């Protein structure tokens, strides 16, 4: 069974991580979760990654946000980085995006752990048709919501004076 591994640089990243947890649970995807820092616990990070049987890593980190890159240095499995917003808007985002050639990580928007989880599910669905079907159903549900929202704004627009 496919599995994701959510690693966050600090417990303070949990609010962002919970968005990924919600999506993985929605799709019924198994996951491990842990706190480990690229700088504070480098050996622990290496051990977690090298001993993991996960298919995809979701790495959540703020500030210098080295965690996704460090995880990628220990595995050839896909790593999706989630930059956490801090005092500066783009520090973590640019840090995660700017990997050197040959050691890529994917990077989603600031705090967008939900998208990281959806991307992880899409990767795992390549070898899992049942999961692929769930993704298609989810896309359909999103499209239906847009249609409903469109009908409702037409009604709302009539009330605006
Ligand atoms: C990063 O530093 C963590 O990912 C977190 O986003 C940020 C602050 O960490 P704490 O000081 O809250 O532990 O490494």
Boltz pocket constraint, residues with backbone or C-beta under 6 A from the ligand:
constraints:
  - pocket:
      binder: B
      contacts: [[A, 8], [A, 9], [A, 10], [A, 11], [A, 12], [A, 13], [A, 37], [A, 60], [A, 61], [A, 62], [A, 63], [A, 64], [A, 65], [A, 84]]
      max_distance: 6.0
